[in-house]
Structures are given as structure tokens and as C-alpha cells.
Amino acid sequence: MKRVLVESRDLFFRGKLQAVISASGAETTRAEPYDLAVIELGKPDVEKRIGELVGRGIAVLAFGSHVDAEALRAARVSGARAVPNSELERALRELLDS
């Protein structure tokens, strides 16, 4: 069973993500180890956080506003798969199914 860390301030997105994770047979966790981290962009030092996770071999799916292309680009440079909010559920399903 895959274990997924979700770091999101947005309760709406967190609820949607937890539903997708549960439906796939995975579980949401805050305790290590985890196989995938889903990180909301926009917090201070988020690129550093992504880099730390990627450096430990954890896949990272970052998401943020489509109008904040710089944040999405910076997340990709840090090693994450970064998608706009509108593509988040589809990208998460793909990662969980792989």
C-alpha cells in the first residue's frame, strides 16, 4: 500500500486529494516513511522542502495556481512534477496507479 504525505493549507484540495488517495487503495499519512508527497506551492522555502524530499528518493507532486508559472517552474527545477491546480487530481491518479 502506498503512503502519501499531503501538505496543503487549502481544506478543499486536501479533502479532494484524500478522496483520490483512498479510492486508489493508498493511505494518507504525516508519519514517515511515505512513497509520495503532494505539496502545495506558495509557502516560504517550498523549493527547499521539495529538494529535501526528492533528495531522499521520495516522489513529489507539487501544485499551484496556473498563473504562478514561476513557482511551478521552480518546483520542477527542484525535482518535483509540478502541475496547475486544474491538473492535480489527474496527475495524482497517474502517480498512484504507476
Secondary structure, 3 states (H helix, E strand, C coil): CCEEEEECCCHHHHHHHHHHHHHCCCEECCCCCCCEEEEECCCCCHHHHHHHHHHCCCEEEEEECCCCHHHHHHHHHCCCEEEEHHHHHHHHHHHHHC
